[in-house]
């Protein structure tokens, strides 16, 4: 895996170019010289972790032939007060949509991601307490 990150002179913006030929802009907070033009690098790390685990959960459910139609993960994190300002706590809240999804099946998919497959959350677990919960949105349930 490769990535090249280049400073864009005149502020605190950086352009990351990935090995898969995609570009992502990052910027610093205004109080640090940034112009708030793009996500902060640590926000990108958190977003990437959310993407990593959501990918796992969807793939695990699909491979199990479960009727998953949606997956959304909200992450809430705390960081250390002093440098290095690592993540110290991250809570993942999953909203998984589908038809007839059983709680034990969704819980198993989330645990497999957390404990075995999601490289990002496993790495962050070295400094952060990782917790999770979930809700299932049954698309076949009657609307009241």
N, C-alpha and C positions, 0 to 999 in steps of 0.2 A: 504494500500500500504506500502511496506517495501523496504528498501535498506540498505545495509551494505557497508561502505567504509573503506578500510584498506590501511594504509600507507605501501609502499614497501621501507624498509630501504635502505639507500645508495643514496638517491636523493630526488626528490620531486614528485615521481610517486605514484598514488593511484589507487587501484583496487576497483571498485564498483560492487557489486553483488546484482542484483535486486530480488524482490520478485517473479518474473516470471522466475527465474533461468537463467538469462543472465549476462554476465560479460562485463564490459567496463573499459578500462584503460584510465587514465587521467594523464597528466604530466604538470609540470610547465615550464615556460620560462627559458632558460639558465641563464639569469640575476637574476633569483630568486632561482637558485639552481637546476632547472630541466634539463633534457637532451633532451627535444624536441622529446620524444618518442611517444607521443599521444596528442590528443586535450587537450586544457586547460579546466578547469571546466566551465568557463564562455562561451567558445565556445560550450560546450555540452549543456548548458542552451539555447543558441541561436538555436542550431541545433534541440533540442527537441521542441522548440517553432515552428520552421518551420515544423517539422514532425506533430505536433499537428494540425496546421491549414491546412496543405495539406490533412491530413486524413479527417478532417471535410469537406473540399471543395469537395473532391472526393465522400465521402459518401452522401452529400447533392445532388450532381448532379446525382449520381446513383439512389438514392431514388426517384428523380424526373423523372427518366427514360430518362435522357439525355445521348447522346452517347459520354461520356467522355472516352478518351483513354490514357491521360497522364496529369500529373500535376507536375510542378516544381516550387519551391519557392526559390528565392534568397533574402537573408536578409542582410541589411547593417545597422550597428548599431554604435552609438556613446556612449561613457561612460563618466561619471563624471571624472574630473581631479584629485579629491581628494577622499580619503576613506570616506565612502564606495563607490567604483567606480561602481555605479549602471548604468544600461543602461538609457540614457537620451533621445535617439531617436532611433527608429527602423523603417526602411522602408522595406516593403514586396513587392516584385515584383513577380507576379504569371504568369506563362506561362501554359495555359490550352489548351490541345489538344483534338480534337474530331471532330465529324461530325455534322455540322449544329448547333453548340453552339451559342446561342444568347448572346450578351454582357450583357443584363439586367439580364439574368439567372445566368451568372457567377458572376456578381457584387453582386447579392443577396446572392449567396452561400458564397462569401468572407465576406460580411457584417454579415451574420448569424454567421460565425465562429468568427469574430472579436468581435461581441457584445454579443453573447450568449453561444457558445459552446467551444471555445478554452481557456481552463483554463489557460494555460501558457501565452498567449498574454494578457489575461484580467488581470492577476496578474502583468505582466511586465508593463502594462498600468498605474499602480499606480505611476511609476517613469519616464516612458518614453513616449514621444510623438510617437504614432503609426500611420503610414501612409501606404497606399497601392496603388498599381496600378496593372493592368493586361493586358495581351495580349492573344488573342485567336489564336491558330494555327489550321486552318481548314484542316483536313487531306484529304478532298475531293476537295480542291481548286487546280486548275491546276498550275503546276510549270512552270514558265516562264524563 
